[in-house]
Every structure is written in C-alpha cells, then in structure tokens.
Amino acid sequence: MTCVGTVPGRGLARALTAWLASAPVSGWRDLPVSVTATTGTSPDGCRVHVVHNWSWQPAETQAPVDLTDLLNGTSVPAVGPVSLGAWDVRVFVTR
C-alpha cells in the first residue's frame, strides 16, 4: 500500500502515475496544462470519466472514445471536442 499525504503538483502527479501505472488505460492524451482526467469502472461495468479544468480560462480537449455526459445526456463522439469552462468539471460514461 502506498499513501501520499499531499496534493501533488503536475510534475509530481505525473511521476507518481508513471510509477503506479506505467501504461495509461484511460485514453485521454495531450491534455491542456490545466486539465486532468480520471477514469474508473462503475459497479455495472461502465467506464466513468471525470474531467476537470483547474483554471480561470476555458479549455478544450478531445474525447478519447464515444462519451455520454452523465448530467445532460448529450453525446460526444470519439475525437470530438470536450469543452470546459473556468473551474469546470464534466462527468462522462462509456457504455
């Protein structure tokens, strides 16, 4: 078991991630500096993607796969734009 008692900066977060899981599994690539994406599996087997923009400026990235927004039900096709407002968070599911 590994316990990290801090909120890591981007550099430390990347180093920890590379150490913990050397091969990425979420598919999110080339994220803007202010954007993070976390992917997990729900109890029903769906993949859940939580995407944050940690900035006062809007940001945009590309969907790695076809996504459905859990809050409003809209679809984002693979490689389609995922727009994030300032300090925004979006939650998607892949079924």
N, C-alpha and C positions, 0 to 999 in steps of 0.2 A: 504494500500500500504506500502511495506517495501522497503527501499532504503539502499544499502550497499555501502559506499564510500571508499572501499579499495579492493585490490586484496587479498583475504583470503589465508592463508596457508592451507595445507591439513587438519589440525585439525579443524580450524575454518570453512572451507568449509563443512566438514562432519557434524559439529554441525548445521550449517545453513540449510543444506539439510535435516537433520533429523527433524528439526523444521518446515521447509516449506512443506515437503512431507515425512511423516513418513513411507510410503510404497513405495519401489522402483518400477518404472514402466519400466525401460529400459531393464532390464535383464542382464546387464553387472555385473559380480560378480568377486571377488577375483582379482582385477586389480593390477598389479605391482605398487609399490610406485610412479613411475614416470609417470604413465599412467592415463589419465582421459578420460571419455566417456560421451558425451552429446547426448541425444536422443530427437527428436521432431517430430511433424507431419507436413508434407508439405501441401500446399493448395489442392493437389489432393488426400490426404488421406494416402500417403505413409509415412512410418516411416523413418526418416533420422538419421543416427548415425555418429557423428563426434568424432574420436578417436585421442588423442594427446599423444605423448611421449615427456615429458619435461626433457630430459636427453641427455647427450653426449653418453650414451651407448644404443645400440639397445635393444628393449624389445619385448615381445610376450605375448599375452593373447588369450583367447578363444572366438569365436563368440557365442553370446547367442542364435541366430537364424540363419537361412539361410540368407546370405547377398550378395548383389551385389555391387562391387566397382563402384562408380559413375564416376571415372576418366578413368578407363581402361576396365570396363565391366566384369571383372573376377568375379567368384563366390567363396564364402567361405561358406562351409556347417556349420550347427549348430555344435558347439563344435570343429570346425576346428580352426587351428592356424591363428591368425591375427598378422603378423609380422610388426614391426615398426622400422624404422631406427632412428638414433640420431636426435632429434628435429623434428620428423616426424609427419605428420597429414594425416589421411585417412578418407575419407567420403564414407559411405555405405548407401544403401537404402534397405528396406524390402517392397516388394510389396504385 
